[in-house]
Amino acid sequence: MQGKAGKKRVIITENSKKIINRNIMKVVITSTGNSPDSLLDSRFGRCSYFVVFDTETKGTEYIPNSNIDSVEGAGIASAKLVASRGAEKVVSGEFGFKVKELFDSLGIQLIIVKERDKTIKDIITLIQK
């Protein structure tokens, strides 16, 4: 699927073996909690945590989402936070239209995972394949 600025969006299905190329440095994953066993949070702007995974060092950082209770603008504010962390790709269950446009303009690839039972550990394993 192509975004407005020509960036690819990858949609993950049950049969997926690999979701991201290895040449990336930082991937941000939306999470319901602050541990590897937490589930992927399907909501981008109002997720509980952002997990920043560095593919070079294999390090992870769990960042609480300060925008979770925002009345409006949570998606854009969260996108700016993610971009400030140097993300090259973002993994979530869904993204709003304004967020998609902003990420497209910044050259950040969006990866949509449809399976609701994926843990952060599962996604990181897929990233490393």
C-alpha positions in Angstrom: 0.0 0.0 0.0 1.4 3.4 -0.9 1.1 6.5 1.2 0.4 10.0 -0.1 4.1 10.8 -0.3 5.0 7.4 -1.9 6.1 5.7 1.3 5.1 2.1 1.8 2.9 0.9 4.6 3.2 -2.7 5.5 0.2 -4.6 6.7 1.0 -7.7 8.8 -1.1 -10.8 8.6 -1.0 -14.1 10.5 1.3 -15.7 7.9 3.9 -13.0 8.2 7.4 -14.2 8.8 9.3 -10.9 8.8 8.1 -7.3 9.2 11.0 -5.0 8.8 14.4 -4.9 7.1 17.5 -5.1 9.3 19.1 -1.9 8.1 16.9 0.3 10.3 18.3 1.9 13.5 15.2 2.7 15.6 11.8 1.2 15.5 9.0 2.5 17.7 6.2 0.0 18.8 3.0 1.0 20.6 2.5 -1.0 23.8 -0.1 -1.6 26.5 2.7 -1.8 29.2 6.3 -1.4 30.0 7.6 -4.9 29.6 8.5 -7.3 26.7 5.4 -9.4 27.6 3.0 -6.4 27.1 0.7 -6.5 24.1 0.9 -4.3 21.1 -1.4 -1.4 21.7 -3.7 -1.0 18.7 -4.1 2.8 19.3 -1.2 4.9 18.1 -2.0 8.3 19.6 -3.5 7.0 22.9 -1.3 4.0 23.5 0.0 3.5 27.0 3.7 3.3 26.1 6.0 3.7 23.2 8.8 1.1 23.0 11.9 2.4 21.2 13.9 -0.6 19.9 17.4 0.1 18.5 18.3 -2.6 16.0 22.0 -1.9 16.3 22.4 -2.1 20.1 19.3 -4.3 20.6 18.3 -1.9 23.4 14.8 -1.0 24.3 13.4 2.0 26.0 9.8 2.2 27.4 8.4 5.8 27.2 5.0 6.5 28.9 2.7 8.3 26.5 1.9 11.7 28.0 -0.8 12.2 25.4 -2.9 9.2 26.4 -5.6 11.4 28.1 -5.4 14.4 25.8 -8.8 15.8 24.8 -7.7 16.4 21.2 -4.5 16.2 19.2 -3.1 13.1 20.8 -2.1 11.5 17.5 -0.1 14.5 16.2 1.5 15.1 19.6 2.5 11.4 19.8 3.9 11.5 16.3 6.1 14.4 17.2 7.3 12.6 20.3 8.1 9.5 18.2 9.9 11.5 15.5 12.0 13.3 18.2 13.3 9.8 19.3 14.7 9.2 15.8 12.2 6.6 14.7 12.5 5.4 11.1 9.6 3.0 11.4 6.5 2.8 13.7 4.6 -0.4 14.5 1.0 -0.1 15.7 -2.5 -1.5 15.1 -3.8 1.7 13.5 -3.0 5.3 12.6 -5.2 8.3 12.1 -5.3 10.2 8.8 -3.4 13.3 10.2 -0.7 11.1 11.7 -0.3 9.2 8.4 0.2 12.5 6.6 2.7 13.8 9.1 4.8 10.5 9.1 4.7 10.5 5.3 6.1 14.0 5.2 8.9 13.0 7.7 9.8 9.8 5.7 8.8 7.5 8.6 7.3 4.2 7.5 4.2 2.9 9.2 3.7 -0.8 9.9 0.2 -1.9 10.8 -0.1 -5.2 12.8 -3.6 -6.6 12.6 -3.0 -9.4 15.1 -4.1 -8.2 18.6 -2.3 -10.9 20.5 1.3 -10.0 19.5 3.6 -9.1 22.4 6.4 -6.6 22.2 8.8 -9.5 22.5 7.1 -11.2 19.4 7.4 -8.0 17.4 11.0 -7.4 18.3 11.7 -11.1 17.3 10.1 -10.4 13.9 12.1 -7.2 13.5 15.4 -9.1 14.1 14.7 -11.8 11.5 
